[in-house]
Protein backbone atom coordinates (compact mmCIF):
# COMPACT_ATOMS: atom_id res chain seq x y z
CA UNK A 1 0.00 0.00 0.00
CA UNK A 2 1.06 3.58 -0.64
CA UNK A 3 0.22 6.50 1.61
CA UNK A 4 -1.36 9.64 0.23
CA UNK A 5 0.26 13.00 0.88
CA UNK A 6 -2.41 13.66 3.51
CA UNK A 7 -1.68 10.38 5.28
CA UNK A 8 2.04 11.08 5.24
CA UNK A 9 1.33 14.39 6.93
CA UNK A 10 -1.09 12.78 9.40
CA UNK A 11 1.39 10.12 10.49
CA UNK A 12 4.57 12.16 10.06
CA UNK A 13 5.55 11.99 13.74
CA UNK A 14 5.45 8.20 13.52
CA UNK A 15 7.22 7.99 10.20
CA UNK A 16 10.22 9.99 11.42
CA UNK A 17 10.69 7.56 14.32
CA UNK A 18 13.45 5.13 13.44
CA UNK A 19 11.62 2.23 15.15
CA UNK A 20 8.41 2.91 13.21
CA UNK A 21 9.04 4.58 9.88
CA UNK A 22 6.96 4.03 6.79
CA UNK A 23 7.13 0.23 7.10
CA UNK A 24 5.89 0.36 10.66
CA UNK A 25 3.07 2.71 9.78
CA UNK A 26 1.99 0.29 7.07
CA UNK A 27 1.90 -2.48 9.67
CA UNK A 28 -0.41 -0.34 11.78
CA UNK A 29 -2.60 0.36 8.77
CA UNK A 30 -2.91 -3.38 8.07
CA UNK A 31 -3.58 -4.34 11.71
CA UNK A 32 -6.97 -5.35 13.07
CA UNK A 33 -7.66 -4.75 16.76
CA UNK A 34 -10.80 -5.78 18.65
CA UNK A 35 -11.82 -3.93 21.80
CA UNK A 36 -14.02 -5.78 24.26
CA UNK A 37 -15.87 -2.91 25.91
CA UNK A 38 -16.25 0.70 24.79
CA UNK A 39 -16.23 2.05 28.34
CA UNK A 40 -13.59 3.36 30.71
CA UNK A 41 -10.65 1.38 29.33
CA UNK A 42 -11.86 0.97 25.79
CA UNK A 43 -12.48 4.70 25.33
CA UNK A 44 -8.89 6.02 25.61
CA UNK A 45 -7.47 2.91 23.97
CA UNK A 46 -9.76 3.30 20.96
CA UNK A 47 -9.03 7.01 20.63
CA UNK A 48 -5.28 6.52 20.43
CA UNK A 49 -5.44 3.42 18.24
CA UNK A 50 -7.58 5.35 15.78
CA UNK A 51 -5.23 8.34 15.88
CA UNK A 52 -2.27 6.00 15.36
CA UNK A 53 -3.80 4.67 12.16
CA UNK A 54 -4.80 1.13 13.12
CA UNK A 55 -6.51 0.00 9.93
CA UNK A 56 -9.47 -1.84 11.43
CA UNK A 57 -10.90 -1.32 14.91
CA UNK A 58 -13.74 -3.45 16.25
CA UNK A 59 -15.90 -2.22 19.13
CA UNK A 60 -17.93 -4.74 21.13
CA UNK A 61 -20.35 -3.45 23.76
CA UNK A 62 -23.99 -4.15 24.50
CA UNK A 63 -24.67 -1.03 26.60
CA UNK A 64 -25.89 2.48 25.85
CA UNK A 65 -24.24 5.69 27.04
CA UNK A 66 -25.35 6.73 30.52
CA UNK A 67 -24.68 10.03 32.30
CA UNK A 68 -22.64 8.19 34.95
CA UNK A 69 -20.27 6.96 32.23
CA UNK A 70 -19.03 10.40 31.25
CA UNK A 71 -16.76 10.78 34.30
CA UNK A 72 -14.27 8.41 32.63
CA UNK A 73 -15.56 7.14 29.26
CA UNK A 74 -14.13 9.87 27.05
CA UNK A 75 -15.25 8.22 23.81
CA UNK A 76 -18.76 9.49 24.54
CA UNK A 77 -20.43 12.82 25.27
CA UNK A 78 -23.54 14.33 26.80
CA UNK A 79 -25.04 14.47 23.31
CA UNK A 80 -24.83 10.68 22.92
CA UNK A 81 -26.54 9.72 26.20
CA UNK A 82 -28.94 6.90 25.36
CA UNK A 83 -27.06 5.98 22.18
CA UNK A 84 -25.41 2.55 21.93
CA UNK A 85 -21.80 2.91 23.03
CA UNK A 86 -20.50 1.27 19.87
CA UNK A 87 -22.34 3.81 17.68
CA UNK A 88 -21.25 6.74 19.85
CA UNK A 89 -17.70 5.40 19.66
CA UNK A 90 -17.87 4.92 15.91
CA UNK A 91 -18.87 8.54 15.40
CA UNK A 92 -16.02 9.81 17.58
CA UNK A 93 -13.36 7.61 15.99
CA UNK A 94 -14.50 8.41 12.46
CA UNK A 95 -14.18 12.11 13.25
CA UNK A 96 -10.62 11.57 14.47
CA UNK A 97 -9.48 9.44 11.54
CA UNK A 98 -11.75 8.94 8.52
CA UNK A 99 -9.18 6.64 6.86
CA UNK A 100 -9.74 3.69 9.19
CA UNK A 101 -12.44 1.02 9.23
CA UNK A 102 -14.58 0.83 12.36
CA UNK A 103 -16.74 -2.24 12.91
CA UNK A 104 -19.35 -2.28 15.65
CA UNK A 105 -21.02 -5.13 17.54
CA UNK A 106 -23.87 -3.98 19.75
CA UNK A 107 -24.10 -6.96 22.07
CA UNK A 108 -22.29 -8.53 24.99
CA UNK A 109 -19.83 -11.33 24.38
CA UNK A 110 -20.72 -14.85 25.42
CA UNK A 111 -19.46 -18.38 24.85
CA UNK A 112 -21.56 -18.70 21.71
CA UNK A 113 -20.42 -15.60 19.85
CA UNK A 114 -16.92 -14.77 21.04
CA UNK A 115 -14.89 -17.08 18.80
CA UNK A 116 -16.68 -15.68 15.77
CA UNK A 117 -15.86 -12.15 16.90
CA UNK A 118 -12.18 -12.94 17.38
CA UNK A 119 -11.73 -14.63 14.03
CA UNK A 120 -10.90 -11.60 11.89
CA UNK A 121 -8.71 -9.74 14.40
CA UNK A 122 -5.01 -9.88 15.25
CA UNK A 123 -5.02 -8.44 18.77
CA UNK A 124 -7.72 -8.21 21.43
CA UNK A 125 -7.95 -5.57 24.15
CA UNK A 126 -10.05 -6.54 27.15
CA UNK A 127 -11.63 -3.51 28.78
CA UNK A 128 -14.45 -5.40 30.50
CA UNK A 129 -15.48 -4.65 34.07
CA UNK A 130 -16.58 -8.09 35.25
CA UNK A 131 -15.02 -11.47 35.92
CA UNK A 132 -17.46 -13.33 33.70
CA UNK A 133 -16.21 -11.56 30.58
CA UNK A 134 -12.58 -11.43 31.67
CA UNK A 135 -12.19 -15.19 32.04
CA UNK A 136 -14.27 -15.91 28.94
CA UNK A 137 -12.12 -13.59 26.81
CA UNK A 138 -8.91 -15.13 28.12
CA UNK A 139 -10.05 -18.67 27.38
CA UNK A 140 -11.39 -17.76 23.94
CA UNK A 141 -8.16 -15.97 22.98
CA UNK A 142 -6.23 -19.03 24.11
CA UNK A 143 -8.20 -21.33 21.83
CA UNK A 144 -8.12 -18.83 18.95
CA UNK A 145 -4.38 -18.15 19.44
CA UNK A 146 -4.93 -14.40 19.63
CA UNK A 147 -2.74 -11.98 21.56
CA UNK A 148 -4.71 -10.44 24.43
CA UNK A 149 -3.86 -7.24 26.24
CA UNK A 150 -5.72 -7.18 29.53
CA UNK A 151 -6.15 -4.20 31.83
CA UNK A 152 -8.19 -3.73 34.97
CA UNK A 153 -8.76 -0.99 37.50
CA UNK A 154 -10.18 -0.69 40.96
CA UNK A 155 -10.56 2.57 42.86
CA UNK A 156 -7.04 4.05 42.59
CA UNK A 157 -5.06 1.07 41.24
CA UNK A 158 -4.65 -0.42 37.79
CA UNK A 159 -3.09 -3.59 36.41
CA UNK A 160 -1.90 -4.45 32.91
CA UNK A 161 -0.46 -7.51 31.22
CA UNK A 162 -0.08 -9.01 27.75
CA UNK A 163 -1.25 -12.58 27.28
CA UNK A 164 0.02 -14.78 24.47
CA UNK A 165 0.40 -18.42 25.53
CA UNK A 166 0.55 -19.41 21.84
CA UNK A 167 4.03 -17.83 21.90
CA UNK A 168 5.06 -19.76 25.02
CA UNK A 169 4.03 -17.20 27.64
CA UNK A 170 1.61 -17.71 30.57
CA UNK A 171 -2.13 -17.23 30.21
CA UNK A 172 -4.43 -15.19 32.45
CA UNK A 173 -5.32 -18.28 34.48
CA UNK A 174 -1.64 -18.74 35.36
CA UNK A 175 -2.04 -15.51 37.33
CA UNK A 176 -5.65 -15.90 38.46
CA UNK A 177 -6.67 -19.58 38.19
CA UNK A 178 -10.35 -19.00 38.96
CA UNK A 179 -12.76 -16.10 39.43
CA UNK A 180 -13.25 -15.09 43.07
CA UNK A 181 -16.14 -16.72 44.92
CA UNK A 182 -19.44 -14.87 44.78
CA UNK A 183 -19.69 -12.32 47.60
CA UNK A 184 -15.94 -11.81 48.00
CA UNK A 185 -15.62 -8.65 45.90
CA UNK A 186 -17.73 -5.47 45.68
CA UNK A 187 -20.37 -4.98 43.03
CA UNK A 188 -18.68 -4.30 39.70
CA UNK A 189 -20.73 -1.15 39.13
CA UNK A 190 -20.47 0.28 42.65
CA UNK A 191 -16.86 -0.19 43.76
CA UNK A 192 -15.90 3.25 42.46
CA UNK A 193 -12.94 4.27 40.32
CA UNK A 194 -10.89 7.41 39.80
CA UNK A 195 -11.93 8.63 36.36
CA UNK A 196 -8.46 9.53 35.09
CA UNK A 197 -7.18 6.07 36.07
CA UNK A 198 -9.18 4.70 33.16
CA UNK A 199 -7.29 7.02 30.85
CA UNK A 200 -3.92 5.91 32.14
CA UNK A 201 -4.65 2.20 31.87
CA UNK A 202 -6.44 2.41 28.53
CA UNK A 203 -3.58 4.34 26.95
CA UNK A 204 -1.12 1.79 28.31
CA UNK A 205 -3.21 -0.92 26.64
CA UNK A 206 -3.02 0.96 23.33
CA UNK A 207 0.73 1.37 23.77
CA UNK A 208 1.22 -2.37 24.27
CA UNK A 209 -0.96 -3.12 21.23
CA UNK A 210 1.11 -0.83 19.02
CA UNK A 211 4.35 -2.36 20.34
CA UNK A 212 3.06 -5.86 19.59
CA UNK A 213 2.04 -4.87 16.06
CA UNK A 214 5.39 -3.23 15.36
CA UNK A 215 7.45 -5.88 17.16
CA UNK A 216 9.37 -3.33 19.21
CA UNK A 217 10.21 -2.84 22.86
CA UNK A 218 9.88 -5.19 25.81
CA UNK A 219 6.77 -7.33 26.05
CA UNK A 220 4.63 -7.55 29.19
CA UNK A 221 3.75 -11.16 28.38
CA UNK A 222 5.67 -12.52 31.37
CA UNK A 223 5.06 -9.59 33.71
CA UNK A 224 2.25 -7.76 35.46
CA UNK A 225 2.39 -3.97 35.57
CA UNK A 226 0.78 -2.44 38.66
CA UNK A 227 0.01 1.26 38.89
CA UNK A 228 -0.87 3.08 42.11
CA UNK A 229 -2.33 6.48 41.22
CA UNK A 230 -2.26 7.82 44.79
CA UNK A 231 1.45 7.09 45.23
CA UNK A 232 2.18 7.70 41.53
CA UNK A 233 4.16 4.47 41.41
CA UNK A 234 4.57 1.83 38.74
CA UNK A 235 6.03 -1.58 39.48
CA UNK A 236 6.43 -4.74 37.44
CA UNK A 237 6.27 -8.21 38.92
CA UNK A 238 7.11 -11.50 37.24
CA UNK A 239 4.22 -13.58 35.95
CA UNK A 240 5.52 -17.13 35.46
CA UNK A 241 3.68 -19.99 33.80
CA UNK A 242 1.74 -22.23 36.16
CA UNK A 243 2.76 -25.83 35.40
CA UNK A 244 -0.59 -27.00 36.72
CA UNK A 245 -2.68 -24.40 34.84
CA UNK A 246 -6.08 -25.82 33.96
CA UNK A 247 -6.00 -24.06 30.60
CA UNK A 248 -2.46 -23.84 29.22
CA UNK A 249 -0.76 -26.51 31.34
CA UNK A 250 0.41 -29.89 30.00
CA UNK A 251 -2.75 -31.63 31.23
CA UNK A 252 -5.52 -29.06 30.69
CA UNK A 253 -8.91 -29.52 32.32
CA UNK A 254 -10.43 -26.70 30.24
CA UNK A 255 -10.60 -27.75 26.61
CA UNK A 256 -13.48 -25.63 25.28
CA UNK A 257 -15.86 -22.81 26.27
CA UNK A 258 -18.47 -25.04 27.91
CA UNK A 259 -17.79 -23.73 31.43
CA UNK A 260 -20.37 -21.72 33.35
CA UNK A 261 -18.77 -18.28 33.06
CA UNK A 262 -21.45 -16.42 35.02
CA UNK A 263 -19.78 -14.94 38.08
CA UNK A 264 -21.66 -12.80 40.60
CA UNK A 265 -19.97 -9.67 41.90
CA UNK A 266 -22.58 -8.91 44.51
CA UNK A 267 -21.32 -8.23 48.02
Secondary structure by P-SEA (a helix, b strand, c coil): ccccaaaaaaaccccccccccaaaaaaaaabbbbbccccaaaaaaaaaaaaacccbbbbbbcccccccccccccccccccccccaaaaaaaaaaaacccbbbbbbcccccccccccccccccbbbbccccaaaaaaaaaaaaaabbbbbbbbbcccbbbbbbbbcccccccccccccccccccccccccccccccaaaaaaaaaaaaaaaaaaaccccccccbbbbbbccccbbbbbbbbbcccccccccccccccccccccccccc
